[in-house]
Amino acid sequence: MTDITDDHAKARVLVQALPHMQRYDDAIIVVKYGGHAMGDEQVARDFAQDIVLLEQSGVNPVVVHGGGPQIGAMLAKLGIKSEFAAGLRITDKATVEIVEMVLAGSINKSLVGYINGAGGKALGLSGKDGNMVVASKVTRSVRDPDSNIEQVIDLGFVGEPETVDTTVLDQILGRELIPVLAPVATGKDGGTFNVNADTFAGAIAGALGAKRLLLLTDVPGVLDRDKQLIKELTIAQARALIADGTISGGMIPKVETCIYALEQGVEGVVILDGKVPHSVLLELLTDHGAGTLITR
């Protein structure tokens, strides 16, 4: 795609995208920016430019970021072993302090800095601010391969959204400010929960009635059995692909998050590759898109 760092090139992109921009005028677009897509500085800067361009074109973007690799690196540096169960990080008291420090601290402020450097006005927040997201403890069970007995796993301070209060976001959106949210939530007792970023983004998008939720990851989207990109799916088709094994592994929870967000009122959810330059603009402002669109 055209390099939009140049002002003249940016103007050309805006002209070419005008028919598509009108479709999203004043709409809320929630973008989940994955930790794996955040590893490259130039990719992060390109992403920041995309978000600023969307805001300048009349869209209301909300950014939710992950940070799994960065959390893992910090834990390793501190000599804390990372353990996972049912696809989620087991988070004890020591770990949750590091998770909050990395997510709501270094990662959040770095992304805020990139967006501000690209000409935007980003505001870094977490789910704890204004009781935006109140979470409850996640419970998961796994089947022991030897005994074939399901065992409940204690994941510690891992939560899933129970309620979402959009008061803070309602005050921000539409005022040339771009909220950048870390997926850390509060518990009913005032404690801290680590929330899966996809799940967090789905809850935020649903509560805001977003027109689109974009899940940026490190794969092109949902692939068929021949490893070809599936451009569009309905909820029913997605469930069928999970049932027959076409959608498997780590893609299952992502698709389940898409379905959850759609059932909460989001118009469409897209899974796309965040490492493709300007993938957000390609998806929203061109005819061919850039990932897998899932709709009701």
BELCORPE-V153020 format. One record per residue. N is the residue number from 1. RES is the residue in three letters. PSI is psi in whole degrees, 0 to 359 (* if undefined). NEAR is the number of other C-alpha atoms within 12 Angstrom. Layout:
N & RES & PSI & NEAR
N & RES & PSI & NEAR
//
This chain:
1 & MET & 158 & 22
2 & THR & 142 & 21
3 & ASP & 113 & 19
4 & ILE & 10 & 26
5 & THR & 336 & 25
6 & ASP & 134 & 13
7 & ASP & 321 & 16
8 & HIS & 319 & 13
9 & ALA & 321 & 15
10 & LYS & 319 & 24
11 & ALA & 321 & 19
12 & ARG & 318 & 17
13 & VAL & 317 & 29
14 & LEU & 319 & 26
15 & VAL & 314 & 17
16 & GLN & 328 & 20
17 & ALA & 358 & 24
18 & LEU & 312 & 22
19 & PRO & 325 & 17
20 & HIS & 325 & 25
21 & MET & 324 & 29
22 & GLN & 330 & 19
23 & ARG & 331 & 20
24 & TYR & 13 & 26
25 & ASP & 122 & 23
26 & ASP & 9 & 22
27 & ALA & 155 & 29
28 & ILE & 126 & 37
29 & ILE & 116 & 44
30 & VAL & 127 & 49
31 & VAL & 118 & 48
32 & LYS & 118 & 49
33 & TYR & 108 & 45
34 & GLY & 152 & 41
35 & GLY & 325 & 36
36 & HIS & 328 & 27
37 & ALA & 348 & 34
38 & MET & 357 & 34
39 & GLY & 333 & 25
40 & ASP & 126 & 17
41 & GLU & 319 & 18
42 & GLN & 323 & 19
43 & VAL & 318 & 29
44 & ALA & 320 & 35
45 & ARG & 320 & 32
46 & ASP & 317 & 33
47 & PHE & 316 & 42
48 & ALA & 319 & 43
49 & GLN & 319 & 37
50 & ASP & 314 & 41
51 & ILE & 318 & 48
52 & VAL & 318 & 38
53 & LEU & 321 & 37
54 & LEU & 313 & 46
55 & GLU & 320 & 37
56 & GLN & 340 & 27
57 & SER & 6 & 32
58 & GLY & 2 & 27
59 & VAL & 152 & 36
60 & ASN & 91 & 38
61 & PRO & 143 & 50
62 & VAL & 124 & 47
63 & VAL & 128 & 50
64 & VAL & 128 & 47
65 & HIS & 153 & 51
66 & GLY & 206 & 44
67 & GLY & 25 & 42
68 & GLY & 307 & 36
69 & PRO & 321 & 22
70 & GLN & 322 & 29
71 & ILE & 315 & 33
72 & GLY & 318 & 29
73 & ALA & 319 & 20
74 & MET & 319 & 25
75 & LEU & 318 & 27
76 & ALA & 320 & 16
77 & LYS & 326 & 13
78 & LEU & 2 & 14
79 & GLY & 23 & 13
80 & ILE & 123 & 22
81 & LYS & 134 & 19
82 & SER & 129 & 28
83 & GLU & 143 & 20
84 & PHE & 150 & 20
85 & ALA & 135 & 23
86 & ALA & 34 & 23
87 & GLY & 4 & 21
88 & LEU & 149 & 31
89 & ARG & 125 & 34
90 & ILE & 122 & 33
91 & THR & 97 & 35
92 & ASP & 184 & 24
93 & LYS & 317 & 19
94 & ALA & 320 & 20
95 & THR & 320 & 31
96 & VAL & 330 & 34
97 & GLU & 320 & 24
98 & ILE & 317 & 34
99 & VAL & 312 & 42
100 & GLU & 320 & 39
101 & MET & 316 & 26
102 & VAL & 312 & 32
103 & LEU & 305 & 42
104 & ALA & 348 & 36
105 & GLY & 264 & 28
106 & SER & 314 & 23
107 & ILE & 311 & 37
108 & ASN & 312 & 36
109 & LYS & 331 & 26
110 & SER & 315 & 28
111 & LEU & 320 & 45
112 & VAL & 317 & 38
113 & GLY & 318 & 26
114 & TYR & 317 & 32
115 & ILE & 318 & 35
116 & ASN & 323 & 27
117 & GLY & 336 & 22
118 & ALA & 5 & 28
119 & GLY & 5 & 25
120 & GLY & 181 & 28
121 & LYS & 86 & 30
122 & ALA & 150 & 35
123 & LEU & 116 & 34
124 & GLY & 127 & 36
125 & LEU & 170 & 35
126 & SER & 174 & 42
127 & GLY & 346 & 48
128 & LYS & 336 & 33
129 & ASP & 125 & 28
130 & GLY & 23 & 20
131 & ASN & 39 & 28
132 & MET & 312 & 32
133 & VAL & 118 & 42
134 & VAL & 126 & 35
135 & ALA & 160 & 35
136 & SER & 158 & 28
137 & LYS & 133 & 28
138 & VAL & 138 & 29
139 & THR & 133 & 20
140 & ARG & 150 & 23
141 & SER & 146 & 18
142 & VAL & 149 & 21
143 & ARG & 125 & 15
144 & ASP & 123 & 13
145 & PRO & 335 & 9
146 & ASP & 311 & 9
147 & SER & 345 & 9
148 & ASN & 23 & 10
149 & ILE & 134 & 11
150 & GLU & 134 & 13
151 & GLN & 136 & 17
152 & VAL & 130 & 16
153 & ILE & 130 & 24
154 & ASP & 110 & 23
155 & LEU & 1 & 32
156 & GLY & 229 & 29
157 & PHE & 50 & 34
158 & VAL & 128 & 42
159 & GLY & 170 & 38
160 & GLU & 147 & 37
161 & PRO & 133 & 38
162 & GLU & 316 & 26
163 & THR & 150 & 24
164 & VAL & 125 & 33
165 & ASP & 114 & 27
166 & THR & 11 & 27
167 & THR & 311 & 18
168 & VAL & 314 & 25
169 & LEU & 324 & 36
170 & ASP & 328 & 22
171 & GLN & 336 & 16
172 & ILE & 314 & 23
173 & LEU & 140 & 31
174 & GLY & 5 & 23
175 & ARG & 28 & 21
176 & GLU & 19 & 27
177 & LEU & 145 & 32
178 & ILE & 108 & 42
179 & PRO & 135 & 45
180 & VAL & 113 & 46
181 & LEU & 130 & 45
182 & ALA & 135 & 50
183 & PRO & 58 & 53
184 & VAL & 130 & 47
185 & ALA & 165 & 47
186 & THR & 153 & 36
187 & GLY & 171 & 29
188 & LYS & 336 & 19
189 & ASP & 7 & 13
190 & GLY & 1 & 17
191 & GLY & 185 & 25
192 & THR & 137 & 39
193 & PHE & 138 & 45
194 & ASN & 124 & 51
195 & VAL & 135 & 48
196 & ASN & 131 & 40
197 & ALA & 323 & 43
198 & ASP & 314 & 49
199 & THR & 318 & 39
200 & PHE & 312 & 47
201 & ALA & 320 & 50
202 & GLY & 319 & 49
203 & ALA & 318 & 43
204 & ILE & 314 & 53
205 & ALA & 318 & 46
206 & GLY & 316 & 35
207 & ALA & 327 & 32
208 & LEU & 351 & 34
209 & GLY & 44 & 28
210 & ALA & 147 & 34
211 & LYS & 325 & 33
212 & ARG & 143 & 40
213 & LEU & 121 & 53
214 & LEU & 123 & 51
215 & LEU & 101 & 52
216 & LEU & 126 & 44
217 & THR & 203 & 38
218 & ASP & 20 & 25
219 & VAL & 159 & 27
220 & PRO & 336 & 30
221 & GLY & 206 & 39
222 & VAL & 130 & 41
223 & LEU & 149 & 28
224 & ASP & 186 & 24
225 & ARG & 339 & 15
226 & ASP & 12 & 10
227 & LYS & 28 & 13
228 & GLN & 145 & 15
229 & LEU & 132 & 24
230 & ILE & 117 & 28
231 & LYS & 318 & 26
232 & GLU & 145 & 27
233 & LEU & 149 & 30
234 & THR & 169 & 25
235 & ILE & 315 & 26
236 & ALA & 317 & 18
237 & GLN & 320 & 23
238 & ALA & 317 & 35
239 & ARG & 323 & 25
240 & ALA & 322 & 17
241 & LEU & 331 & 24
242 & ILE & 316 & 26
243 & ALA & 322 & 13
244 & ASP & 4 & 14
245 & GLY & 359 & 16
246 & THR & 316 & 24
247 & ILE & 121 & 29
248 & SER & 175 & 22
249 & GLY & 222 & 15
250 & GLY & 346 & 20
251 & MET & 336 & 30
252 & ILE & 307 & 28
253 & PRO & 330 & 26
254 & LYS & 314 & 40
255 & VAL & 323 & 43
256 & GLU & 324 & 28
257 & THR & 319 & 39
258 & CYS & 313 & 44
259 & ILE & 317 & 38
260 & TYR & 313 & 33
261 & ALA & 319 & 39
262 & LEU & 319 & 34
263 & GLU & 339 & 25
264 & GLN & 353 & 26
265 & GLY & 358 & 25
266 & VAL & 139 & 34
267 & GLU & 320 & 33
268 & GLY & 146 & 38
269 & VAL & 137 & 50
270 & VAL & 131 & 48
271 & ILE & 123 & 47
272 & LEU & 166 & 44
273 & ASP & 113 & 34
274 & GLY & 350 & 42
275 & LYS & 351 & 31
276 & VAL & 126 & 29
277 & PRO & 129 & 29
278 & HIS & 36 & 36
279 & SER & 328 & 41
280 & VAL & 314 & 43
281 & LEU & 321 & 45
282 & LEU & 320 & 30
283 & GLU & 314 & 40
284 & LEU & 329 & 42
285 & LEU & 14 & 31
286 & THR & 165 & 24
287 & ASP & 324 & 17
288 & HIS & 347 & 16
289 & GLY & 188 & 28
290 & ALA & 8 & 36
291 & GLY & 208 & 38
292 & THR & 119 & 37
293 & LEU & 125 & 36
294 & ILE & 129 & 38
295 & THR & 170 & 29
296 & ARG & * & 23
//
